[in-house]
Amino acid sequence: MVVAAQGGVDRDACRASQVISRGSKPEDALAWQLRAVKAPAFERQFRIHPDRKFLADFYFPLAQLVVECDGGGFVGGRHGRGLGIEKDAEKSAYIACMPARLLRVTPTQIKDGRALAWVLEAVQMKRSLA
């Protein structure tokens, strides 16, 4: 269940969390949640390095925040294998050199609302430091 900042249940974000259970990609559900709460501007599939094919799932330019949705590690996908882990480490290094902060989330964290809360907190934290 997703709780709104005022303490009530955020119905739109709850519906967004249900998108995952219907077979959509977790990234789509997180994008829906972010739009439902009118999160700051973000880009999807952002190229993090001009000479590499690495794409970030989400990039919040004003907060210098990259959000990566990791799901393949739970189903024997690329993120849980040696070469995939090595590529993810390389991608993380490029993100650190942007410079940007990196937040990795899982489908479960997207579905239960934790990912949304962390993104909003990270974006707000950067604004308060500026």
N, C-alpha and C positions, 0 to 999 in steps of 0.2 A: 504494500500500500504506500502511496506517495502522499506525504503530508505537506501542505502549503506552508509558506513562511508565517502566516497568521495563525497557524495551529489547526486549521481545518483540513479536510481531505481535498486535494486538488483533483477534481474529476477528470479534467483533460489529460493530466499527466498519468493518472491511473489507466485511462483508456490507452494511452501511448505504451504503457508497460505491458499491456495485453497484446500488443502488436507482435511481440516476439513469440508468444505462444501460438500464433496463427501462422508461423513459418516465415515471417519476414526476417530480414537481416537485422541483427542487433543495432547496427549503425543507423538504420532507418528509424528504429524505435527511439533511439537517443535524439536524433534530429527532430523527430516529432515532439518529444518531451521538451526540448530546448525551445522550439517554436511556441509550444503551448504556454510556457511561462515567460515568453518574450525575453529570452536571454540575449545578451549582447551579440552583435554581428559575428558570424563565423563563416568559414569557408569549408567545404567538403572536398576531399581528394586534393589537398593542397600539396603541390610539389615542393619538397623541403630542400632540394639541392638541384641547381640548374643542369648539372652534368650526370645526374643519376635518375633512375626511374622511381625512387622512393616517394610514395605519397602518404601524407598524413590523413587519417580518417576525418579529423576536425582540426581547424586552426582558428584561434581567436586572436586576431592581430593586435588589438588594443591591449590585451592582457599578456601577449606573447606566450600563449598556452597552446600546446599540442595535446590532443586527446586521441589515444589509440584504443580501439576495441579489439581485445584479444579473445578469440573463441576457439581457434583451431587447436590449441593445446589440450583441450578437453576431449577431442574426438580423434586424436592421432593425426592432426593436421600439421601443416608446415611449421607453426610456431613451437611445436613440442619436439621437433627433430633437430639434430646437430646443425645442419646448414641453415635452417630457418632461425634458430636461436642466434647463430653468428650474424646473419643478415639483420635481425632485429637489433642486435647490439651495435652494428655499424650504423643503422638508421638512428638509433638513440644518440650516438656520438654526433651525427650531423645535426640533430635537433638541438643538442647542447651548444653547438657552435653557431647556431642561428643568431643570437642566442634565444632560446625559448625554454620554458618548463615543460616537462612531459608528465602526463597523467595516463596511466594504463588502467583500463576497466574491462570487466568480463560481462558476458551476456546476463548472468545472474544479477550482477550489480546494476546493470541497466534496468532489468525487469523490476527489481525491488525498489528502485529509486535512489539507491546510494550513489550511483554514478552521476546522476543529475545534481544531487546535493553537493558532491565534491567539485563538480565543474563550476557551479554557481559560487561556491565558497572560494575557489581558486581565482575566479574572475574578479570577485569582490575584493579579495586580498590584494591583488595587484593594483586595483583602483585606489585602495586606501593608502598604499605605499607611494603612489605617484604624487 
